[in-house]
Amino acid sequence: MVEIAHHPIKDLEILECYQYPTVENLCGTIATVVTDKTPFVINWVDGVAFSYMPQPPRTEWLIRERLKGRIYWLSVVYALMPNYRERLKAGKLDIRLVKTLNPLLQQVGKWLKDKKGTTYTT
């Protein structure tokens, strides 16, 4: 019989966090770096739309950190969006929004909402 172990994340370090004035501004920025052939999803939690860029564990140090329960995100970009919509348009780009059920992403969305403008604003 195989033993199965679960090592949940205990700590998330966000290196940069930017709040956009509107979700349209957020999508416009995303549209400048994503092509219409690249699937892209924005997470939505409790009135906040956000996307993040994780730091892949490519070094021994990052792997050790992950084994201790710590992960790093290079950046999070977000905007307040009180009402959920399944899709947003940014030019020709169709961006899908997902009401995430992931517990970590739900915590991040609530944390961003509670920040109330204390992050850098572009």
N, C-alpha and C positions, 0 to 999 in steps of 0.2 A: 504494500500500500504506500502511496506517495503522500508525504507530509506537505500540507499547503500552509504557507505562512503569509500573512498580510502585514505590510509595513505602511500604515497610513501616514500621510503627510502631517507633520506636527507644526511646521513653520514655513511660511511663504514670505520670501523677501522680494519686494517689488522695487526695482532700481529706479525707474522713472514712471511718473504717473501724470497724464495730461487730461484735463477736462476741456471738452469742446463746448462752445456756447449753445449749439443745437445739434441734434442728431443728423441733420442735413449737412452741417459742416464736417462732422465725423465721417459720414459716407463719402463726401466729396474728397476728403484726404485719402481715404481708402481707395477710391476710384483712380487716384493718380499712380498707385503702385500695384494694383491688381488688374489683370486683364479679364475680359469676359469669358475666357476659357478656363480660368482658375476659380474653382469653387471657393467661396468665402462666406463665413458665417459670423454674425455678431450675436453675442449672448445677450439675453434680456432677463433681468431679475428685478422685480419690485420697483419698476420705474426707472431703471438704469440700463442703457445699452452700452456694451463694452466689448473690447477685443484685447487680446494680450499676446505677447510674444515670449514664449518660454525660452529659457537658456538650456539647450540640450546638455546632458552630462557627458561632455567630450573629454574631460580631463580626469585624472585620478582624484584630484581634490573634489570636483563636483560629484563624482560617483560616491566618494566617502560621505559628502554632505547629504546626498539623497538617501544613503543607507541609514543616516542618523535621523531622517525624517524631514530634512530641509530642502526646499526647492527654490529656484530663482527664476523670476520673470524679468526679462530685460526691460519691458515696458507694458503699460496698460494705457489705453486710450478709451475715453468714455464720454457720454453725454447723458443728461437727464432726458428721459422719454416716458412721461407718465402713462401713456396708453400704448399697449402692445400692438404691433402690426407684424404680419408674417413676412412681408417683403418691403424693401425700400429701393428706390431707383436713384442712381447717381450717374447721370449721363446715360450711356448704353448699358451700364452695369446694373444687374439685378442682384441685390444683396438680401440674403435670407437672414431673418432673425429667429433665434431659437429660445423658447422659454426653457431654460436649462433646469434639469433635475439633479445635476451634479452637485453634491453638498459643498465641495470646495468653491465652485463657481457661484453658488448661491451666497456663501459667506462673503466672497469678494464683492458681489453686487451690492449687498447690504452695507458693507464697509465703505464702498465708494459713495453710496447715497448719504451715509452719515457724515462724510467728510465735509459736505456743504461748502464747496468752493475753496477748501484749504489747499488744493493742489495747484500746480501751475496751470494757467489757462492760456491756450494758444490764441 
